[in-house]
Amino acid sequence: MRFTALAVVGVCLLTEVSGFLSSQTSLPSAHHRSSSTTHMPVVPTRPFFPSTSFRHGHRFHQAVVASASASAVSLSSDTVEEQQAQQQPLPPQQQYGVGMDQNAMMESDLLVIVDEMDRLLYSEKDSSSSTTSTSSSSSPTLMMASKKLAHSFHPEQPRGICHRAFSLFIFDENDNLLLTQRASSKITFPGVWTNTCCSHPLQGMSPNEVDDDELDAYPNYMGIKHAAIRKAQHELGITTLELSDMTFVSRFHYWASDVGTHGIQSPWGEHEVDYILFCRLSQEKLSNLHLDPEEVASIRYVSPSELQTMMEESMKTPATPTTPTDPTDTTSSSSSYQHIKWSPWFLGMMERGVMDWWKDLDNTLQGVNTNREITFFDPHVDFWAEFNLPTHTRTTGCTGGL
């Protein structure tokens, strides 16, 4: 009897191992996964990028999660101390972005989908249709959308799909802001100058990057900070950024079509609830930056007055996308700033509080200016595509694409 039981267990184990190996050797493409996964929003019919499969570290794990329709993305209720204990450097072979280009990350990154009030959206397959709906009969799962899908703009989806993002502002010991210029290979808003690091928290990551205000995430927002640590290492080579270095300040809700790059019918844009993180780092921590050329073209440290001059001069003439500008050349006259392009989110945020928080940096870093507000703004008219209409509202694009 014992021999028989052991034999049955052995067969079951072999079956499980065989299934696991099979799933690794025949992983479907990202495009196939996103179009067949039951809890994803409807995928646009027009093609954008070829399918790509991903087989390294967390990205491979994430691809497996995305392809399993029954997989639930759990929200962590860990305390601040527990999440800090979980923060461990990834082994080199598991570091985010290794061996991946912009197209690959567009396909594989799974964003956190929210409404205009930054509430998490959930989805569950409706047995009567291929769309998603919320049901109280079973535990809900987070709604999913690839980075490609969420940033896709067209007449039926004029503002893409609203998702979470973060904007990290790193200051040096002299309170100068580290500006970065986005690489020319970026799909959305290439070549523009912006704050230190702009990206997204992702689903399926470890440590967890999905915050929930119902679990008292405010004001620490550990998930957002974990995402900032991951991307600061990926884009700038900063390996010493810690959770305690960053202060959450506020949130902005905005959208913008990338008309400057792709024309009046731009198929790409941004629609985000953007978390603002402030951070002051020592010269030691900033002394050995390694820029990822797929992400960052150039950097420069600026004071508030220098940035003000740069922005004022850049507004005097239309930006010319084909004319490169090097604001790192401090010997140039102010006229050299006239062709600088800025990200729409950076422009909007600097006009709506960020400059004031910077000028009050000591208090801001101590949490004096931290707030729960979500400030909404439409972009400058230069970032409106032909299908972006005055009749659209703050809620346009905030229903998960359904």
N, C-alpha and C positions, 0 to 999 in steps of 0.2 A: 504493500500500500504506500509506504514511504517512497519507494523507488518510483512508483507511478506518479505520485504528486510532484516529485522533483523533476521528472521528465516533462510533465505538463508545464511547470514553471520555466524550464529550460526552453521549451518550444515558444512560449510567450515572449521570453526575453529575446530570442533569435528573431522573432517576428517584428518586435519593436525596433531592434537594431537595423534590420533589413529595411524597414520603412524609413528610418532616419537617414540611412545612407542613400536610399533612393531619392529622398527629398532634396539632398545636397547635390546629386548628380543630374537632377532634371528640374531644377528650379525654373519656373516660368519667367518670362521677361517681365520687366516692370510695367510696360504698357498693358500686357495681358492681365497682370495682377490688378492694376487700377481699374480696368474696365470690367472685371468679373467679380471683384470683391463686393459682397452684398451690402456692407455698411459704408461704402464710399458714395459721395454725391455723384450725380450724373456727369460723365466725362464728356467734354466737348467733342463734336464729331470731326472737326478738322484736325489734321495731324500737325504736330509741332516738332518733336524730336524723335529719332529712332529709339526703339526699345533698348534697354541696357540692363544687364544682370549684374548683381553686386555680390562679391564673395570675399569680404574681409571684415573681421571684427564685428563691431556693433552694426555696421551697415548690412552685413549678411543676416544677422539676427533680425534686424528690422524688416528686411525683405520677407523673411519667413513669417513674421507676425502679420505683415500686410496681406499675405496671400491666404491666411487662415481666416475664413469668414466667421468662425465661431470664437475667435480669440478676442478676449476683452482686455482693454487697456485699463489697468487699475490705477486709482488715484492713491498716492501715498499719504498717510496721515502721520508720518514720522514727526517727531519733535525736532526743533532746530538742532539740538545736540546730537540726535540720532543721524540727521542728514549730514551734519558736519563730519561725523565719524565715518560716514559712507564715502566721503569725497576722497578718492584715491586716484593717483595718476594712472592713466590707461597705459598698458604695455604698448611699445612702439607699433606692433602690428595691428593694434586695435584703436589707434588714435583716429578720431573723426577726420574724414576727408582724404586719408592716405590713398593715393592711386586713383582719385576721382576728379573729373573735371566738372564744369558748370552744368553740363547736360545731365551727367550722372546724378548730381545732387538734386537737380530739378525733379528727376524721376523718383528718387528714393526717399527724400526727406518727407516725413509725415507731420504736417503742421497741426497746431492746436486751434480748432475752429471755435469762434465765439460770436456772440451777438453784439449789438452796439453798446451794451452795458457790461461787456467783458464777461458775460456768463457763459460757462462751458455748454456746448451743445452736444446732445446725445442722440444716438440713432440705434434703431433696431430693425431688422428686416421685417417688412410687412408680407405676410404669406400670400397676399393677393396681388402683389405688384413687385416690380424690381426697384422701386424707390425705397426710402427709409422713413420710418416713423417711430415715435416714442410709444412704448407700451408699458403699462404698470404690471403686466403679468410676469415679467422677468426682469432681472437687473439690467439696467441700461449700460451701453458701452459708448465711449466717446466717439463722436463723429470724426471721420478721417478725410483728409484731402492731401494729395501730394503737393509739393511746392509748385510744380508746374501747373496743376489745375487751379490752385488758389490764386495764382498770379496771371491767369489767362483772362484777358479782357476782350469782349466782343458784344454786339448789340443785345444778345440774350443774357449776357453776364457782364454788364457795363462797368461794374466796379470789382470784378473778380469775386473772391470769397473772403470775408473778413476773418482774420486770424491774428494770433498774438505775435508780437515781436519785442525786441528790446533795443535800446540805443544806449551804448556804454560811452560815457564821457570820462576819459582818463586825463588827469592833470599831473604835472610834474611838481617838484618841490617848490618851484616859483609860481605855482598856480597857473601856468600856461597850459592850454588845451592841446592835446595831441590830435591834430586833424589827419584824416586819411583820404586819399584819392582812390576811388574804386577802379579796379583793373578794367582794361578795355575789353576783356573777355567776359565780363559780367553780362548776363542776359538782360537784366533790368537796370537802367540808369548807369551804364558804363561810363567811366571817366569823370564822374562828378565828384566834387569834394564834399565831405560830410564829417560827422563826429567820428570818434575813434573806432568804434566797431558797431555794426548794425546787422542783426540777424534774427533768428527765430528759436524759441524753445521747441523741442521736438517730442513727439510721442515715441514710446518704445526705447527710451534712453535710460542708461544707468550711470550715475544717480538720476532719479526721477526729475523731469523738467516741467511737469504739469502741476501748477498751483491751483488751489480751489479756495476761494474766499469763504466758502461755507465751512471750511476746516481751519479758519482763522489764519490764512496765509499772510494777510496784511499785518505789519508792514515789511516783514522779512523777505517774502517771496523767494524762498530758497530755490525753487525750480528755475525761475528766471536767472538767478545768480549762477546756478550750475551751468545753464546754457551759455552765459557770458564767459565763464571760465573756459568752457570747451572751445568757443569761437575765438577768444583772445589768443589761445594757444595755436589754433589752426591758422588764423589770419596773420598774427603778428609774432608768433613764437614766444609769447609771454607764458612761462611755465610756473611763475611764482604768484600768480593772482589767487587770492583767497576769498572765501565768502565774507569774512569780516572786513575786507578792504572796501566793499561796495555798500553804498547807501541808496535804497530806493527813494525816489523823490515824488514822481507823479506819473500819470498816464495821458497819452494823446491818442485820439482816434482820427485818422485821416485816410484819404485815398488819393491816388494820382496816376494818370496814364503816362506812359513813357513816350510821349509824342516827339520829343527832341531826338530820340534815337530811331524810332520806328515809324514816324509819320502820323498823320491825322487819324488813321485807322489802326493805330498801334494795338497789337495783340497782347501786349504786356503792360503790367502796372502793379501798383502796391495798394493794399487795403488792409490797414493794420490798427490794432490797439497796441500802442507802443509804450513799453515800460522804460522810464528814464532811470538810469543808474549812474551815480557819480562816484568817482574813485580818485584818490590822490596816492600816487606811488612814488617811492624813493628813486633817486638816480640809479641806485644799484639794481633795482628791479627793471628799470627802463634802459639799462646800458647795453643790453645784448638782444635787440630785436631782430627777428628773422622774418621778413615779409614773404608771404606766399604770393608769388606773381599771378596766380589765378584769382586772387582776391584783392590785393592792394598794389597800386602802381607807385605811390609815393606818399610821404608823410611830411608834416611840418608842425612845429610847436608855435602857438600864437598866444598873445595876450588879448584881453577883451578889446583894447583899443586897436590892435593890429587887425583883429578879425573884423571889427566894425569898418575899418578902412577898406579891407579887401572886399567886403560885401557891398559897400557903397560904390566903389569903383567898378565892380563887376556888373552893376545894374545900369551903368551909363550907356553901354552898347549891347546889342543882342549877343548872346553867347554863340560861338561858332563851334559846333561839335568837331569839325575836322582840324581845328587849330589847337595843338597841344600847348599847355601853359605850365610853367614850372614856378609855382609860388614859393618853392623851397629856396629860390635864388633871392636872398635878402638884399642883394645889391641893386636889384631892378627897381625902376621907378614904379609908382602906383599905377601907371597906365598899363603895366604888364598884367594887372588883375582884370582888365576889361573883358577878357574872354574866358574867365573861369566860369564853370558851371557848378551849381550847388544842387544837392539832393532836395527834393520838394519837402521832405519831412524835416530836414535840418533848417531850411528857411522858415517854415511854419512854427517850429518849436522855439527857435531863437527869438521870434517876435512875440511869443506867448508865454514867457516866463523863464526860459533856460538862461538867458543872458543875466537876468536879475539873480537867479540862484547861483550863478557862477561868481558874480560880484560879491555875493554873500557866502562864499564857499565854506568858510569855517562852520558857520551855523548850518548850512545845507548838509555838510558831512555828518553833523551831529544829529540830524533828523528834524531840525527846527522847521524846515520848509516842506517836510514830507506830508503828503495829503492823499486822500482817497479819490480825488476828482478825476474825471475823464473828460478832457477838453477836446471837443470836436472842431475840425476845421476843413473846409474845402481848399484845394490847392489853388495856386495862382492860375490864371486862365491859360498860361503856356503849357499846363499839364492836363488840359481837357481834350479828350479825343472827340471825334465827330459824334459818336454815339453817347457821350456823357451829356445829359440833358438837365436843364434847370428844374425840371419836374422831379428829378430824382431826389431822394431825401437821405437823412442820416442812416436810415435802416436799409437802404438799398445795398444788396450784397451781404446782408447780415443774417441770413437764414440758412447758412450752410449750403447754398447752391440749390436748395429745393424750392 
